[in-house]
Amino acid sequence: MGEEKRKREAVLNGPCPCSSNKPARICCFTGQGWQWHKSPANLGLRTLPLGHHLEKCYMKELGSCVPGISREHIISNSVCKVLVGDGDLSVSGVPWLEAGETKIIAPPTAKCLCRKHNSALSPLDAAAHFFFASLKSYLERDGGMRHALISGHDLERWLLKTAKAAAISRNLAHDRKPLSGTFARDEAIIDMLDNPTNWPEGAGLYCVMNTGDVTEKTARFQFQPLIDENDNIEALAINIMGFRFVLILSTKDVSRYPFLSGAKFRPGRIQISYPKSTSWLTLSWEGQTNHDVLSLKLLQH
């Protein structure tokens, strides 16, 4: 019992797993058992001081643009660096490449946000970087017991932000035809980015894998638009380093997407086990609903 107490005190007095560098006991530890909670970033998009309406900024309706238009990375530059390591970034499946063609490029950019609104979304970039870096580290080597904690809502919003930039820059296609970049809930995108409470009931991140499934370790990030009858984007099929998800932007429709029937809504933890240690990547969600733990077998090379 004494040893258990010492371990607990060491964890609580050590750095919080959310990477804030604060002691865990005054940061994200809830004080109940071994429960942790990371609150989503408060972006405050609708409280930004008024400025301009810049036509090329997709948040121009807020009236708080600052000239000029920034060249935003479609996939956060920090995430690209995690994915490529010391290698090169390659892309495929975009409408400006031939079917099956892969090309090495610099991290792609899009001119779709003013400097202020691009900066306002930076907490989502930071959360995504921490998520990708932690997951890649856990998958690549057994470094002993490790724990990382992020807000799942920040990851959802980063995925939405990334898809919006890719769509506006005409980098998304269906059957080789470039999509217009319009979302089925286009009028709600800003509010969904601003605050997790603005997401429709049942919308959010679903994992379409089951505990015990085999996944391949790969430094890859893929997303594919799922469209409605008017070619508007209503969901995204996502692969993050071998983990398969779907981001639903409206209500869950199993009749339209049968593969969602057994999907795990907003999984609470990804568990990666080695013979002598286990690491966890905890996704924190608002509310009291229990969330599934995803524990998968890794396909070794």
N, C-alpha and C positions, 0 to 999 in steps of 0.2 A: 504494500500500500504506500509506503514511504517512497519507493522508487517511482511509482506511478505519479505521485504528487510532484516529485522533482522534475519528471519529464513534462508534466503539464505546465509547471512554472517556467521551465526553459522555453517552451513554445510561446507562452503568453508574453513573456518578457523579450522574446526575440522579435525580429522584423515581421510585420504583417505579410501574409502571403499575397496581398494585393499589389505589392511592390511600392507602397507609399513610403517605405523606410521608417514608419512609425512603429512603436511597439504594438504587437497584436492586440493586447488587452485594451488599448485606448483607440483602436482603429476599427477593424471589422469583426472582432470576436464578439458574439452576442451574449456570452455569459451563461448560455444554456448548453450543457453537455459539451459537445465539440462542434457546435453550430457556428457558421460564419455567414456574414451578410455584407455584400458590397453594393452600396446604393448606386443607381445609374447616374451618369454625369448630368449635371444641370446646365443645359446649353443656353437657355434664355433667349432663343431666337426672336421671340415676339416682344422682348423688352429691350432690344438693342436701340440705341439712340437713332433718331430719324436722320436720313441723309438723302441719297439719290435713288432713282429707279434706273438701273442699268439693264438694258434690254437683253444682253447675253447672259445675265445672272438668273438662274432659275428661281432664286429667292427674291426677285425684284418686287414682288407684291408686298413684301414687308416694308418697303420704302426706306431701308436702312443701308443701302449699298454705299460703298466707298470706292471711287475710281482707283485703279482700273480693274480689268478682268484678269484674274490670276491664271497661270497655267497649272491647273491642279493635276496631280497624278491620279489616274483612274483607279489604280490599285495603289494604296499608300506606299510611298517610296520606302519607308521603313519595313513594311511587310515584304516588298519585293526583295530587299536585301536579305531578309531572313530566308526567303524561298530559294534564292540563287546561291547564297553563301559566297564561295570564291568562283562560282561558275557564271554562266550567262543566262539571261532571261529569254525564254522562247515562248512564242504564242502560236496558237492554231485555232481554227474554228471561227475566226472573224471574217466578215463578208469581203474584205479586200484581199484575202488569200484564197488560193484554189482549194478545193475540197481535199482534205488529207495533207495539205502543205503545212509545214512548220517553219517559222522564221525567227532568227535571233534578232532582238531589237533592244533599244534602251527602254526603260520603264515608260509606258505610254501616258500621254497627258491629254487633257481636254480643257478648253476655255469655256467653262460653264458657270463659274462663280466669281463674284467680286472678291477682293482681298479680305474684306471684313467677314463675309460669310464663310469663306474658305477657312479662315482662322477660327471662327466660332465652332466649326466641326472638328477641330484638332483633337479634343479629348477622345473622340471616337477612333481616330487614327492611333492614338497612344494605347487604347484598350486593345485594338486589333493586333498591334505589334506585340504586346505582352502575351496575348493569347497564342499567336503563331509561333513566337520564339519559345514559349514554354512547351507547347505541344511538340515542336520539332526536336527540342532538347530531350524530352521524355522518350520520344520514339527512337532517337538515334543511339542512345546509350543508357546503360544502367548506372545512374549516378547516386544510388541510394534512395531512400524515401524523400520525395519532394512534393510540394503542394503549391499550386498557383490558384489565385482567386480573381475572377473578373465579374463584372455585371453582364449577365446574358443579354440584357436590354441594350447595352452598348455594342455588343457584337451584332445583334440584329440590326441596329441602326447603321452600323458601319457597312454591313452587307447591302442595305438599302441605298446608302450614300454611294457605294461603289457601283451598284447597278444603275443608278440614276446617271452618273457621269458616263458610264459606258453606253447607255442608251442615247443620251443627248448627242454624244460624239459619233453616233451611228456605227458603233462597234458591236452591236447585237443584231442577230439575224435569225430568221426562221426559214428553213428549207432554202438556204443560201440567199434569201431576200432580206436586205437590210430593213430593220424595223424603224418606225418613225421616232421611237423614243418615248411614246406616250404610255403611261401606266393606267390601269383600270381605275385606280383611285388617285389620279394625278393631282386633283384638287386638295387631297389630304396629305400629300407627301411631306410638305414642310412641317405640319403639325405632328406627323408620325416621327419625323427626325427629331423634333424638338422635345417631345415628351412621350415616354412609353405608355402613359395612360390614354393616349390618343389612338392607340392601335385598336382595330375592331375586335370584338369577341371572337376568339378562335384563331386570329391572325398571329403569326410569329414563326419561330423556328421549330421545325419538326425533324427528328432524326429517323431515317427510314432503314436503320440497321437494328439488329437485335443483339442482346448479350450473347457472346459466344461466336458471333460471326467472325470470319477471317477477313482481315484487311491488309493491304499491301502498303508498306512504308514508302512514301514517295513525297518529295518536296513539290507538291503540285496544288494549285488552286484553280478550280474550274467552276464556271457557273453558266447555266443555260436558261434562257427565258421561257416561261410557259405562258401562252397567250390565250386570250378569249376570242370569240368569234369576230371581233373587230380589230384583231391584231394588237390589242392593248396588253401590256405585260401585267399579269395578275399574280405570278409566283415565279420563283427561281429554284431550279434544281442545282445543288451546290455540292462540290467535292472539296473537302479541306484535308489534304494529306492522307487521302484514303478513307476519310469519314464522310458518309453521304447524308446530306440534309436537304430539306426543302423549306424555303422561306415563303410562307403564305402571306399575301398582303391584304387579303379580304377574308371572308369566312371560309372555313374548311368545307370542301365539297368532294366527298368520297365518290359520288356517282361520276364526277368528272375526272377525278384522279384516284382510281382504286388503290394505288400503292400507298395511299395515306391511311388506309383502314387500320393498320396496326402500328402506325408511326408514333414515336414518343414525342409528346408536345413539351417543348422547352426542357430538354434533359438537364438534370441538376449537376451531373458530374461525369467526366470521362476518366476512367480508371485504367491505368497501364501497368501491368504486372510483369515482373521478371522473376526468375527463380528465387531470389533472395530479397527482393524489395518491391514495393508498390508505390507508384506516384499518382497523384490526383490533380485534375484540372477542374476546379469547381466553378460552375456557372450560377451566379446568384440572381434570383428573380424576386420581384416584389410579390407580396401576398403569401398566404399560408399553405397553398397547394403543395402536396408532395411531388417531387420530380424524380424521374427515373435516373439510376446510375447506369452508365454505359460502359461495360467491360468487354473488350474485344481481344481476340487472338491475333497476334501479329504474324504476317507471313515473312519469314526471315529470308535474306538473300545470302 
